[in-house]
Amino acid sequence: MLEEKERLRLIIVVPERELFDGEVKSVQFNTVAGMIEVLPKHMPLMTQLAEGELIARQEEGTQYFALHGGFAQITPTQVVILADSAERAEEIDVARAERARDEARRALEAAREHPLTPEDEERLRRRMQRAETRLRIVRKRRTSQLPQMGLPSGHEERKS
């Protein structure tokens, strides 16, 4: 008898709404301790999220999200993400993210002439990092949707 495929339930919640609730094969995201990939039967864990991407692999494809802080609760059958802020790759306004990144970069460069308070400098660095995360997620999503170039099915590459 074939075993039923193991899946995880992934729930992503932001203050305004539930962003995602579905079954995944695996989920990968940044924590303050580093990158983690969660598969079914993962040991229970509670961890703090770091700025970065969340990649949810499903049978029918991959979902990409930009995460901006929060917490994750992991059990053997479920991952709950309580994010300070998060967005799906397809919801990201690329022009707005590019403007935010460029404005933060210019302000940090101008700070060489007119120093900022440490708090203002940190705020600008976080703003630039958030914009770069958003842009990276959009690029990954676009790249994953490109047709894969390769050999036709049933053909193997010859090694010389």
SULJOHU-V973768 format. One record per helix or strand. SS is the DSSP state (h for helix, s for strand). FROM is the first residue (numbers start at 1). TO is the last residue. If there is no record, write none. Layout:
SS FROM TO
SS FROM TO
This chain:
s 8 14
s 17 24
s 26 31
s 34 39
s 45 58
s 61 67
s 70 74
s 78 83
s 86 88
h 89 91
h 94 110
h 118 145
